[in-house]
Amino acid sequence: MTTSLLPGPLVDDTWLAAHLDDPRLVVLDATALLPSPREDGDHRSASGHGTWAERHLPGSRHADLTGDLSDHDAPYHFAVPSPEALAAALARLGVGEGSEVVSYDSGGGIWAARLWWMLRAIGVPAAVLDGGLEAWEAAGRPLASGDDTDPATAGQAGPSVVASADDAGAPGPVQVVRPVTPVVRPDLWSGIEDVAAISRGERPGTLVCALPVGGYDGSAPTRYSRRGHIPASRSLPGRGLLDGSGHVLPAGELAVRVGAVLDTEDSPVVLYCGGGISAAGAALALTLLGRTDVSVYDGSLEEWSKDPARPLELGNQGTRAPHAR
């Protein structure tokens, strides 16, 4: 059995700098643009490709969560593609059999966590760069710019690269990455009926909303058709699990923050937010604490709120006071 290059689901800039030239490693920038809504129903999102082209880690490629890495036939944004479609899109980015991935972003880590969760769900070894682009830059490490990183010819293509030939049959410069064979983890995703059954108390489980407090209690504008949270869910803002510099909180502090919302017997845990992005950040934090009973509701509030028959609650009735110690 091959030993993984990655030390765990989170790596720091020192580790990544030491391994950046490893041919097994593919570094992907998962940045997407999702500004805060100005009014209810204001859903503006865009690719972060331009942001990546301006400044990025050397040798990295942009993984477009608004483009190839999203299922555009789904009735909500950022939907996870089928395992086969995801594997094919990753191959176009240079991720093939034998590759391992470090994802990062310039948006606070939630986009990188979303890509990490998607990769994990099809068996691709992956980790998130703690602190993202800002941490890399703050450490004085080099940045690149431009849009000239071609997965077909870059050196990071990994062990599954096979050379192709030109039309005359002579060896050409094009290289094709053999897509990974997905090892599917359906337990990492939950659907709308799973969530509804937990909310009604018909199935064991704990629903956790990873939106900021204003999104949970309905006091802030929402991108979606209705405000509020799914009944019986608790509030654990994903960005509240990061420090001021965008790093995941130290383990002890993280355990206290999560322990104010969840006990070990609150299992399984289904995380949601607006579109499954902040929820993935919370999933990373829970994974770092050793929890293996976590799934993400992919459709989240965008899907749920479209159906007027699906109830939503306003206020803080689903929160729980911190445990008495």
C-alpha positions in Angstrom: 0.0 0.0 0.0 1.4 3.4 -1.0 2.0 5.8 1.8 0.3 9.2 1.3 2.5 12.2 0.7 0.1 14.4 2.7 0.4 14.5 6.5 -3.3 15.1 7.0 -6.3 17.2 5.9 -4.4 20.4 6.7 -0.9 21.5 5.7 1.0 24.7 6.4 3.0 26.9 4.1 6.3 25.4 5.4 5.2 21.9 4.4 3.9 22.9 1.1 7.1 24.9 0.2 9.2 21.8 0.9 7.0 19.6 -1.3 5.9 22.0 -4.1 8.1 20.3 -6.7 7.0 16.7 -5.9 5.6 15.2 -9.1 2.8 13.6 -7.2 1.5 16.9 -5.9 -1.0 19.1 -7.7 -1.8 22.5 -6.2 -5.2 23.9 -7.0 -6.6 27.4 -6.3 -10.3 27.0 -5.7 -11.1 30.7 -5.3 -14.6 31.8 -6.4 -16.3 35.1 -6.1 -19.5 35.3 -4.1 -20.2 38.8 -2.7 -22.6 39.4 0.1 -26.2 39.8 -1.0 -27.4 43.4 -1.1 -31.1 42.3 -0.9 -33.0 39.1 -0.7 -32.6 37.0 -3.9 -29.3 38.7 -4.9 -27.2 35.7 -6.0 -24.1 37.0 -7.7 -21.3 34.5 -8.2 -18.4 34.4 -10.6 -15.3 32.4 -11.4 -12.1 33.3 -9.5 -10.0 32.6 -12.5 -9.0 36.2 -12.9 -8.0 36.5 -9.3 -5.9 33.4 -9.7 -4.2 34.8 -12.8 -3.3 38.0 -11.0 -1.4 36.2 -8.2 -1.1 32.6 -7.3 1.2 29.9 -5.9 3.9 28.9 -8.4 2.7 25.9 -10.5 -0.9 26.0 -9.3 -3.9 25.8 -11.5 -7.4 27.3 -11.0 -10.1 24.8 -10.2 -13.3 26.6 -11.2 -16.1 25.7 -8.8 -18.5 27.8 -10.9 -17.5 26.0 -14.1 -16.2 22.5 -14.8 -16.3 21.5 -11.1 -20.1 22.1 -10.8 -23.1 20.3 -12.2 -25.0 22.9 -14.2 -28.0 20.7 -14.7 -28.7 20.8 -10.9 -31.4 23.3 -9.7 -28.9 25.1 -7.5 -25.4 26.7 -7.8 -22.1 24.9 -7.0 -23.7 21.4 -7.2 -21.2 18.6 -6.9 -20.8 16.8 -10.3 -21.2 13.1 -10.7 -18.0 11.2 -9.7 -17.2 10.4 -13.3 -17.6 14.0 -14.4 -15.6 15.3 -11.5 -12.8 12.8 -12.3 -12.8 14.0 -15.9 -12.6 17.7 -14.9 -9.8 17.0 -12.5 -7.9 15.2 -15.2 -8.0 18.4 -17.3 -6.3 20.1 -14.3 -3.6 17.5 -14.2 -5.1 15.4 -11.3 -4.9 11.7 -12.3 -4.2 8.3 -10.8 -1.5 8.6 -8.2 -2.0 12.4 -7.8 -2.4 14.1 -4.4 -3.9 17.6 -4.1 -3.4 20.6 -2.0 -6.2 23.1 -2.4 -6.1 26.8 -1.3 -8.0 30.0 -2.0 -7.8 33.7 -1.4 -11.3 33.8 0.2 -10.8 32.6 3.8 -10.4 28.9 3.2 -14.0 27.8 2.6 -13.6 27.4 -1.2 -10.5 25.3 -0.6 -12.4 23.2 1.9 -15.2 22.7 -0.5 -12.8 21.3 -3.1 -11.1 19.2 -0.5 -14.5 17.7 0.5 -15.4 16.9 -3.1 -12.0 15.2 -3.7 -12.3 13.3 -0.5 -15.7 12.0 -1.6 -14.2 10.3 -4.6 -11.1 9.0 -2.9 -8.5 11.5 -4.1 -5.9 12.3 -1.4 -6.2 16.0 -0.6 -5.4 18.6 2.0 -6.1 22.3 2.5 -3.4 25.0 2.8 -4.0 26.5 6.2 -4.4 30.3 5.8 -4.5 30.1 2.1 -2.8 32.5 -0.3 -2.5 35.1 2.5 -0.5 32.8 4.7 1.8 31.9 1.8 2.4 35.5 1.0 2.8 36.6 4.6 5.6 34.0 5.0 7.5 35.8 2.2 7.1 33.0 -0.3 7.1 33.5 -4.0 4.0 34.2 -6.1 3.4 33.8 -9.8 1.0 35.6 -12.2 -0.4 35.1 -15.6 -2.4 32.4 -17.2 0.3 30.3 -18.7 0.1 27.1 -16.5 -1.0 24.5 -19.0 -1.9 21.2 -17.4 -1.0 19.4 -20.6 2.6 20.4 -20.4 3.2 21.4 -16.7 5.6 19.3 -14.6 3.0 18.6 -12.0 1.1 16.1 -14.1 2.0 13.2 -11.8 2.6 9.5 -12.4 -0.5 8.9 -14.6 0.6 11.0 -17.5 0.7 9.3 -20.9 2.3 11.1 -24.0 0.2 11.4 -27.1 1.3 11.9 -30.7 0.6 14.6 -33.3 -1.4 14.0 -36.5 1.7 12.7 -38.3 2.2 10.0 -35.6 5.3 11.7 -34.2 5.5 12.3 -30.5 4.0 15.6 -29.7 4.0 18.0 -26.7 0.5 17.1 -25.6 0.2 14.9 -22.5 -3.1 13.4 -21.3 -3.7 12.6 -17.6 -5.5 9.4 -17.0 -8.6 10.2 -14.8 -8.8 8.8 -11.4 -11.1 5.9 -10.8 -13.5 7.3 -8.2 -13.8 5.5 -4.9 -17.1 7.0 -4.0 -18.0 8.0 -0.4 -21.8 8.5 -0.5 -21.8 8.9 3.3 -20.1 12.4 2.8 -23.2 13.8 1.2 -26.8 14.2 2.4 -29.9 14.9 0.3 -33.0 17.0 0.9 -35.1 14.1 2.1 -32.4 13.0 4.5 -32.4 16.5 6.0 -36.2 16.7 6.1 -36.4 13.4 8.0 -33.8 14.6 10.6 -35.6 18.0 10.9 -38.9 16.2 11.6 -37.3 13.9 14.1 -37.9 10.8 12.0 -34.3 9.9 11.6 -31.3 10.2 14.0 -29.0 13.1 13.3 -28.1 16.7 14.1 -28.5 19.5 11.6 -25.9 22.3 11.8 -26.1 25.6 9.9 -22.6 27.0 9.0 -23.9 30.4 7.9 -23.0 33.5 9.8 -25.5 34.3 12.6 -27.4 36.8 10.5 -28.0 34.2 7.9 -29.1 31.6 10.5 -31.6 33.9 12.3 -32.8 35.7 9.3 -31.7 39.2 10.3 -29.5 39.6 7.2 -30.4 39.6 3.5 -30.2 36.2 1.9 -29.2 35.1 -1.6 -32.2 32.8 -1.7 -36.0 33.1 -1.8 -36.6 33.0 1.9 -34.8 33.8 5.1 -34.1 31.6 8.1 -32.8 28.2 9.0 -34.1 24.6 8.7 -36.1 23.7 11.8 -34.2 21.7 14.5 -30.8 22.9 13.2 -28.1 24.5 15.4 -25.8 27.4 14.5 -22.0 26.9 14.0 -20.7 29.6 11.7 -17.9 28.2 9.5 -15.9 31.3 9.5 -16.0 31.4 13.3 -13.8 28.4 13.3 -10.9 30.5 11.8 -8.7 33.0 13.5 -8.2 36.6 12.3 -5.6 35.6 9.8 -7.7 32.9 8.2 -6.0 29.9 9.9 -8.0 27.1 11.5 -8.2 27.7 15.2 -5.8 25.7 17.4 -7.2 22.3 18.4 -8.0 23.2 21.9 -9.9 26.4 21.0 -11.6 24.6 18.1 -12.8 21.9 20.4 -14.3 24.4 22.8 -16.0 26.3 20.0 -17.5 23.1 18.5 -18.3 21.7 21.9 -20.6 24.7 22.6 -22.8 23.3 19.8 -22.2 19.6 19.5 -21.7 16.7 21.9 -20.2 13.4 20.8 -23.6 11.8 21.0 -25.0 14.3 18.5 -24.4 11.9 15.6 -24.5 11.8 12.7 -24.0 15.5 11.9 -25.3 17.0 8.7 -23.9 20.4 7.8 -25.5 22.9 5.6 -25.2 26.6 4.7 -26.4 28.5 1.6 -24.7 26.4 -1.0 -22.5 23.8 0.6 -19.4 26.0 0.8 -19.2 27.3 4.4 -20.5 23.9 5.4 -17.4 22.3 3.9 -15.3 24.6 6.0 -17.1 23.4 9.1 -16.7 19.8 7.9 -12.9 20.4 7.7 -12.9 21.6 11.3 -14.9 18.7 12.6 -12.6 16.3 10.7 -9.6 17.8 12.3 -11.2 17.1 15.6 -11.5 13.4 14.7 -15.2 13.2 13.8 -16.1 10.7 11.1 -19.9 11.1 11.3 -20.2 14.2 9.2 -21.9 14.9 5.9 -22.7 18.0 3.8 -26.2 18.8 2.5 -25.1 19.9 -1.0 -28.3 21.8 -2.0 -28.4 23.6 1.3 -30.7 26.6 1.7 -30.8 27.4 -2.0 -32.5 24.1 -2.7 -34.5 24.0 0.5 -35.9 27.6 0.3 -37.2 27.1 -3.3 -39.9 24.9 -2.1 -42.5 26.8 -0.1 -43.6 23.6 1.6 -40.2 23.3 3.3 -40.4 25.1 6.6 -37.8 27.7 7.7 -37.5 29.3 11.1 -36.4 32.8 12.1 -34.5 33.7 15.3 -32.3 31.6 17.5 -34.6 28.9 18.7 -32.3 26.2 17.3 -29.1 27.3 19.1 -27.9 25.7 22.3 -26.1 27.3 25.2 -22.5 26.3 25.9 -22.1 23.3 28.1 -21.6 23.8 31.8 -18.1 22.6 32.6 
